[in-house]
Amino acid sequence: MHEETEPINTLDILKKYLELFESIERSLERQQYAEFMTIKEAAFFLRCSPSTIRELIKSNKVRYFRIGESAKSTILISRKDLKYFITKK
């Protein structure tokens, strides 16, 4: 009793992988050239945790900009400021 399975459509799989790679590439390009980064992006850039970035902000080691007036509004950090922080250490 051998069950028949659907044949694998290699072209469909390759198309899905191509879509995935193109999506990743667009995301990396945005991160690479963005002037400002979120806390999560800054953490990825410095290869640390988002909580480390928050500590750097709290200790005034890295400048930031808050979009909106709420305490929960988005925080942006300049790529230039992060590079300065790295080089001044």
Secondary structure, 3 states (H helix, E strand, C coil): CCCCCCCCCHHHHHHHHHHHHHHHHHHHHHHHHCCEECHHHHHHHHCCCHHHHHHHHHCCCCCCEEECCCCCCEEEEEHHHHHHHHHHC
